[in-house]
C-alpha cells in the first residue's frame, strides 16, 4: 500500500512537471510590427510593381484586412490612438508634439495590459512618436510605463544625412528631411541601417525571453521620408517601369478646398522625372523594410516560436504618391487613411484569406487582449476583431473613422493655437463620407463601388441626398457629436 501511494505521488508530480511548460505554452506571444508611413502598395494587396515577398509570406499565414484605417493620418496622433485604444478625441492628441499622458494620465495602454497579464513587454525602435530622422536613437515621445525594456537603434542612415537629396534643402529641422520628400540610395548593407539594427535587436529579445510569454513591438522607420535604403533596393525599380497617376485638368473641381491643404509648396514645381525618382525611392525603402520583416519571420521559425506567436503587421497611416496631386499624409482621401493590416494567429483555419469589413487601428488593443485571454480596459473605443479572424466574412456593422485638422498647432504654439478646420471622415463598406467643420467648409461623398479612386464627389448630387442625410446622421452618432 505504501509503495502504491508513493507511485501515485511520483506520477502526480511527474504530470505536474510535464504540464507546467504546456500551461506556459498555452499563452500566445505577440510580435507587434509597425511600419512608418506605409500605404498598401504591396504584392499581397495587388500592387503589380512593388516587391514585398516577406510581408506577402506573412499574409499567407494570416488574415489580410483589405479595409483597415488609421484614426488620424499623422504619426503622433495615430500612434497615441492605437497604442491606447482610444480615438484622438479621447486622447486629445492632434499634432506631433503632445505626449498623450498629458491628457489621459492614468490610461492603461496596450503594453500595460500585457504587463498586467504577466507578459514580458518591450519595444525596439519607433512605437510612440519619434521625429524622423532627427530623433532616431532617442526615446522621442515614448511612454515608459508601457514597456519593461526599450531599445533605440541608431544606424548609418543618421551618419549619412548630409548625403540625402531633399526638395527643401534650405529647410530647418523636420522641414529639411522628415517633413518633405527626400531620399538616398545608400552605401553599405541592410544590417548597418537603423531598421536592420532594429530587426536584429528584436530577434535577440525574442531569443532571450522565449521561455515565458512576451509582447515585443518592433517599429521600423521606413519607408518614412527620407527614403533611405541600400542601393540594391533602388535597382528593383527602374524609372521607366514607374507609372505616375494621371490627373484630370479639373481634378479639384467639386471637391472642398480643405481636402487639398496637405499639399506643400516645394512639391508644386516637381518634374515628372523627379516624381518618378521619389516613387522609386519610396518603393525601394518599402522593399528594404520588407526584408527586415523577413528577418523577423525567419527568427521566429529558427527559434521555433512561430506556432505560439501572434504576428501583427501594419502601418500608422497611409501615404500619397501623387494621387490627387498630393504626397505624404494628412489628407482624408483613401490613400492617406487606409493602411495595410495583417494578423497571423497560430492554429487559425483562415490563413491566406482576406477580410473586406472596415476596421480601425484602435481595434488592435481589444483584439490582442481578447486573443491572449487578457482583460482589456473598459474604456477602450475599439472593438475586438476576433469575430473577423474566426470568420472574415462575418457580419460587421462598425464603420471606420478617420479625422484630421488644418491649422494644426505646431510644437512651439500648441498650448495656445487651436485648429481652424476639422475634417471628419467615415468609411463604410461602400462609401466614404467626409465633412469639414461639420459641413460648413464642405462635404464629400465617394461611392467605392463605382469610384475606388475617389475622383467624383457626389455630395451635392440631388440623387444622393438621402444617402448623404443617412451618412451624416451616422457620422455624427459615431463621433458623438451634437447636432
C-alpha positions in Angstrom: 0.0 0.0 0.0 2.8 2.4 0.9 4.6 1.6 -2.4 1.4 2.2 -4.3 0.9 5.5 -2.6 4.5 6.6 -3.3 4.0 5.6 -7.0 0.8 7.7 -7.2 2.6 10.7 -5.7 5.6 10.3 -8.1 3.2 10.0 -11.1 1.2 13.1 -10.0 4.4 15.0 -9.5 5.7 14.0 -12.9 2.4 15.1 -14.5 2.7 18.5 -12.9 6.3 18.9 -14.2 5.2 17.9 -17.7 2.1 20.1 -17.5 3.9 23.2 -16.3 5.6 24.0 -19.7 2.5 23.1 -21.5 0.4 25.5 -19.4 3.0 28.2 -20.1 3.0 27.4 -23.8 -0.8 28.0 -23.9 -0.2 31.7 -23.6 0.4 33.1 -27.0 3.3 35.5 -27.6 2.7 38.7 -29.6 5.2 40.1 -32.2 3.8 43.6 -33.0 5.4 45.1 -36.1 4.7 48.7 -37.2 6.0 50.2 -40.5 6.2 54.0 -40.7 4.2 55.8 -43.5 3.4 52.7 -45.4 0.4 52.6 -47.8 -1.0 49.3 -49.0 1.3 49.3 -52.1 2.4 45.7 -51.6 2.3 42.5 -53.5 -0.3 40.9 -51.2 -2.5 43.9 -51.8 -2.4 43.5 -55.5 0.3 46.0 -56.4 1.9 44.9 -59.7 5.2 46.6 -59.2 6.2 46.5 -55.5 8.2 43.6 -54.3 7.3 42.6 -50.8 7.9 38.8 -50.6 8.2 38.7 -46.8 5.0 40.7 -46.0 3.3 38.5 -48.6 4.6 35.5 -46.8 3.0 36.8 -43.6 -0.3 37.4 -45.4 -0.3 33.7 -46.4 -0.1 32.8 -42.7 -2.9 35.1 -41.6 -5.8 37.3 -42.4 -5.3 40.3 -44.7 -7.6 43.2 -43.9 -8.5 45.0 -47.1 -10.2 47.9 -45.5 -8.2 48.9 -42.4 -8.0 52.6 -41.5 -6.0 54.8 -39.2 -7.8 57.3 -36.9 -5.6 60.3 -37.8 -3.2 60.4 -40.7 -0.2 61.7 -38.8 2.4 59.8 -36.7 1.8 61.0 -33.1 -2.0 61.2 -33.1 -2.2 57.8 -34.8 0.3 56.1 -32.6 -1.1 57.5 -29.4 -4.5 56.3 -30.6 -3.7 52.6 -31.5 -1.3 52.1 -28.5 -4.0 53.3 -26.1 -7.1 52.0 -28.0 -8.6 55.5 -27.8 -9.7 57.8 -30.5 -7.9 61.1 -31.0 -10.9 62.9 -29.5 -10.3 60.8 -26.3 -6.5 61.2 -26.2 -6.7 64.9 -27.1 -3.6 64.4 -29.4 -3.9 66.1 -32.8 -0.3 67.0 -33.7 3.3 65.8 -33.3 4.2 67.5 -30.0 1.8 66.3 -27.3 2.6 63.2 -25.2 -0.8 61.6 -24.6 -0.4 61.2 -20.8 -0.8 65.0 -20.5 -4.5 64.5 -21.3 -5.2 60.9 -20.1 -2.5 60.3 -17.4 -4.0 57.1 -15.9 -5.0 55.2 -19.0 -3.8 51.6 -19.4 -2.0 51.2 -22.7 -1.7 48.1 -24.8 1.8 47.4 -23.3 0.4 47.8 -19.8 -2.5 45.4 -20.5 0.1 42.7 -21.4 2.3 43.6 -18.4 -0.7 43.1 -16.1 -1.2 39.8 -17.8 2.2 38.5 -16.8 4.0 39.1 -20.1 7.5 40.4 -20.7 6.8 43.6 -22.7 9.4 45.5 -24.8 9.8 47.7 -27.8 12.5 48.3 -30.3 12.5 51.5 -32.4 9.6 53.7 -33.2 6.3 52.8 -31.5 5.2 56.1 -29.9 6.2 59.1 -31.9 9.7 59.9 -32.9 10.6 62.8 -35.1 12.2 61.2 -38.2 15.1 61.4 -38.8 16.0 63.9 -36.1 15.1 61.7 -33.1 16.3 58.4 -34.3 18.3 56.8 -31.5 16.3 58.6 -28.8 13.2 57.9 -26.8 11.2 60.5 -28.7 7.7 60.9 -27.2 7.8 57.4 -25.7 5.7 56.2 -22.8 8.0 54.5 -20.2 5.2 52.7 -18.3 4.2 50.9 -21.5 7.4 48.8 -21.6 9.8 46.9 -19.4 12.6 47.3 -21.9 13.2 49.9 -24.6 15.8 49.8 -27.3 16.6 52.8 -29.6 18.8 51.6 -32.5 20.8 54.3 -34.5 22.2 53.3 -37.9 24.4 54.7 -40.6 21.3 56.5 -42.1 21.8 59.1 -39.4 25.5 59.5 -40.2 24.8 59.8 -43.9 22.2 62.6 -43.6 24.4 65.2 -45.4 24.3 62.9 -48.5 20.5 62.9 -48.7 18.7 64.7 -51.5 15.8 66.9 -50.4 13.2 69.1 -52.1 13.7 71.6 -49.3 17.5 72.0 -48.9 17.1 75.3 -47.0 14.7 73.9 -44.5 15.5 73.5 -40.9 14.7 70.7 -38.5 11.8 68.4 -39.7 11.2 70.6 -42.8 14.5 69.6 -44.3 14.1 65.8 -44.4 11.3 64.2 -42.5 8.7 66.8 -43.5 9.2 66.7 -47.2 10.3 64.4 -50.0 13.9 63.3 -49.6 15.9 60.2 -50.4 19.2 58.4 -50.6 20.5 55.3 -52.4 22.9 54.4 -49.6 26.2 52.6 -49.5 26.6 49.6 -47.2 24.4 46.8 -46.2 21.0 46.4 -44.7 22.3 45.4 -41.3 24.0 48.9 -40.9 20.7 50.8 -41.3 18.6 51.6 -38.3 15.9 49.2 -39.4 18.4 46.4 -39.9 19.7 47.0 -36.3 16.0 47.0 -35.1 15.3 43.6 -36.7 18.5 42.2 -35.1 17.6 43.6 -31.6 14.1 42.3 -31.8 15.3 38.8 -32.7 17.7 38.9 -29.7 14.8 39.9 -27.4 12.7 37.0 -28.6 15.6 34.6 -28.1 16.3 35.9 -24.6 12.7 35.8 -23.5 11.5 32.7 -25.3 10.8 30.7 -22.2 8.0 33.0 -21.0 5.2 34.8 -22.8 6.3 38.0 -24.4 4.8 41.0 -26.2 7.6 42.5 -28.3 7.0 45.5 -30.5 9.3 46.4 -33.4 8.8 49.8 -35.0 10.5 50.2 -38.4 11.3 53.7 -39.7 10.9 53.0 -43.4 9.5 53.9 -45.8 9.1 57.3 -43.9 11.0 60.1 -45.7 13.9 60.4 -46.0 13.6 57.3 -48.2 16.9 55.8 -47.3 17.9 52.2 -48.3 20.9 50.5 -49.8 21.4 50.9 -53.5 20.4 47.4 -54.4 16.8 48.1 -53.5 16.6 51.1 -55.9 17.7 48.7 -58.7 14.5 46.8 -58.3 12.5 49.8 -59.6 13.8 51.2 -62.9 12.3 54.6 -63.6 10.8 53.5 -66.9 8.7 51.0 -65.0 7.1 53.6 -62.8 3.7 55.0 -63.9 2.5 58.3 -62.5 -1.1 58.8 -61.5 -2.9 60.7 -64.3 -4.6 63.9 -63.0 -7.5 65.3 -64.9 -7.3 69.0 -65.7 -10.3 69.7 -63.4 -9.4 67.1 -60.7 -10.1 69.6 -57.9 -13.5 70.6 -59.3 -16.4 70.0 -56.9 -14.0 69.0 -54.0 -13.8 71.2 -50.9 -10.6 73.2 -50.6 -9.5 71.7 -47.2 -9.2 68.3 -48.9 -6.0 69.5 -50.6 -4.4 71.6 -47.9 -1.8 69.0 -47.0 0.0 70.0 -50.2 3.4 71.6 -49.7 4.9 74.5 -51.8 8.1 72.7 -52.7 6.1 69.9 -54.4 4.5 72.3 -56.9 7.3 72.5 -59.4 8.4 68.9 -59.5 9.1 67.4 -62.9 7.7 64.0 -63.9 11.2 62.7 -63.7 11.6 63.9 -60.2 8.2 62.5 -59.2 9.3 59.1 -60.6 12.5 59.3 -58.6 10.6 60.0 -55.4 8.3 57.0 -56.0 11.3 54.8 -56.9 12.9 55.7 -53.6 9.7 55.1 -51.6 9.3 51.6 -53.2 13.0 50.9 -52.6 12.6 51.7 -48.9 9.4 49.6 -48.8 11.3 46.5 -50.1 14.2 47.2 -47.8 11.8 47.3 -44.8 10.1 44.1 -46.1 13.5 42.4 -46.0 13.7 43.2 -42.3 10.2 41.8 -41.7 11.7 38.6 -43.4 14.5 38.6 -40.8 11.8 38.6 -38.0 9.8 35.8 -39.6 13.0 33.8 -40.1 13.9 34.4 -36.5 10.5 33.1 -35.3 11.0 30.0 -37.3 14.6 29.4 -36.2 13.6 29.8 -32.5 10.6 27.5 -33.0 8.2 30.3 -31.8 6.0 30.6 -34.9 3.4 28.1 -33.7 2.8 30.1 -30.5 3.3 33.7 -31.6 0.6 36.1 -32.9 2.2 38.3 -35.6 0.6 41.7 -36.4 1.9 43.9 -39.2 0.5 47.3 -40.1 1.4 51.0 -40.7 0.5 54.0 -38.6 -1.3 55.6 -41.6 -1.4 55.6 -45.4 0.5 57.7 -47.9 0.0 59.6 -51.1 2.3 59.1 -54.1 0.9 61.9 -56.2 -2.7 60.6 -56.2 -5.0 63.7 -56.2 -1.8 65.7 -56.8 -0.8 65.0 -53.2 2.2 63.5 -51.4 2.7 62.0 -48.0 -0.2 62.1 -45.5 -2.6 64.4 -43.7 -5.5 64.0 -46.2 -8.8 62.3 -45.7 -8.7 60.5 -49.1 -8.4 56.7 -49.1 -4.7 56.9 -49.9 -3.9 58.6 -46.7 -6.4 56.9 -44.4 -6.1 53.3 -45.5 -3.4 51.1 -44.1 -2.1 47.5 -44.6 -3.1 45.3 -41.7 -2.1 41.6 -41.4 -2.8 39.4 -38.4 -1.5 35.9 -38.1 -2.9 33.7 -35.3 -1.3 30.2 -34.7 -3.8 27.4 -35.4 -6.1 29.6 -37.5 -8.3 27.9 -40.1 -8.4 31.1 -42.2 -4.7 31.5 -43.3 -4.3 33.4 -46.6 -7.8 34.8 -46.5 -8.9 38.4 -46.8 -11.5 40.4 -44.9 -13.3 43.3 -46.6 -15.1 44.7 -43.5 -14.0 48.2 -42.5 -11.8 48.0 -39.3 -9.8 50.5 -37.3 -6.3 50.6 -35.7 -8.0 51.3 -32.3 -9.4 47.7 -32.6 -5.9 46.3 -32.1 -5.8 46.8 -28.3 -9.0 44.9 -27.6 -8.3 42.3 -30.3 -4.9 41.3 -28.9 -6.2 41.2 -25.3 -9.0 39.0 -26.5 -6.8 36.6 -28.4 -4.5 36.2 -25.4 -7.2 35.9 -22.8 -6.4 39.1 -21.0 -8.9 41.7 -19.6 -8.8 44.9 -21.6 -9.6 48.3 -20.1 -13.4 49.0 -20.1 -13.0 52.5 -21.7 -11.5 51.5 -25.0 -13.0 53.0 -28.1 -12.2 50.0 -30.4 -13.8 46.6 -30.8 -12.1 43.1 -30.9 -11.6 41.7 -34.4 -11.6 38.1 -33.1 -15.0 37.6 -34.8 -13.5 38.5 -38.1 -10.4 36.5 -37.5 -12.6 33.5 -36.8 -14.8 34.3 -39.9 -13.5 37.0 -42.2 -17.0 37.2 -43.8 -18.9 37.6 -40.5 -21.5 40.4 -40.2 -19.9 43.6 -39.0 -21.8 46.9 -38.5 -19.0 49.3 -37.4 -17.6 51.8 -40.0 -14.1 53.2 -39.8 -13.5 56.8 -38.7 -10.5 59.0 -39.6 -10.1 62.7 -38.8 -7.6 65.4 -39.5 -7.1 69.1 -38.7 -6.0 72.1 -40.7 -4.2 75.0 -39.0 -2.8 72.3 -36.6 -0.8 73.7 -33.7 3.0 73.3 -34.1 5.5 72.2 -31.4 6.1 75.9 -30.4 2.5 77.2 -30.3 0.5 74.0 -29.3 -0.7 75.4 -26.0 -2.3 78.5 -27.5 -3.4 77.7 -31.0 -6.4 75.6 -32.0 -7.1 74.0 -35.4 -9.0 76.3 -37.7 -10.6 73.4 -39.6 -11.5 69.9 -38.5 -12.3 67.2 -41.1 -14.1 64.0 -40.0 -14.5 61.1 -42.3 -16.4 57.8 -42.2 -15.7 54.7 -44.3 -18.4 52.1 -44.7 -18.1 49.1 -47.0 -19.4 51.1 -49.9 -18.9 54.8 -49.1 -16.5 57.4 -47.8 -18.3 60.4 -46.3 -16.4 63.4 -45.1 -17.4 66.7 -43.5 -15.2 69.7 -43.0 -16.2 71.8 -39.9 -19.5 70.0 -39.8 -20.1 70.7 -43.5 -19.6 74.4 -43.3 -16.3 74.1 -45.1 -17.5 71.4 -47.5 -18.8 67.8 -47.7 -17.5 64.8 -49.7 -19.2 61.6 -50.7 -17.5 58.8 -52.8 -19.1 55.6 -53.9 -16.3 52.9 -53.9 -18.4 50.5 -55.9 -18.1 52.7 -58.9 -15.2 55.1 -58.0 -12.5 53.4 -56.0 -10.1 56.3 -56.8 -12.4 58.9 -55.1 -12.4 61.0 -58.2 -16.0 62.2 -58.3 -17.6 63.9 -55.3 -21.3 63.0 -55.1 -22.1 65.1 -52.0 -24.0 67.7 -54.0 -25.8 65.3 -56.4 -29.5 65.5 -55.8 -29.9 61.8 -56.5 -27.6 61.2 -53.4 -29.5 63.4 -51.0 -30.9 60.5 -49.0 -27.6 58.8 -48.8 -25.9 62.0 -47.6 -28.5 62.6 -45.0 -28.2 59.0 -43.6 -24.4 59.1 -43.6 -24.3 62.5 -42.0 -26.6 61.2 -39.2 -24.4 58.1 -38.6 -21.1 60.1 -38.7 -22.3 62.4 -36.0 -23.6 59.5 -34.0 -20.2 57.6 -34.3 -18.2 60.7 -33.5 -20.5 61.5 -30.6 -21.2 65.0 -32.0 -24.2 67.2 -31.1 -26.4 68.4 -34.0 
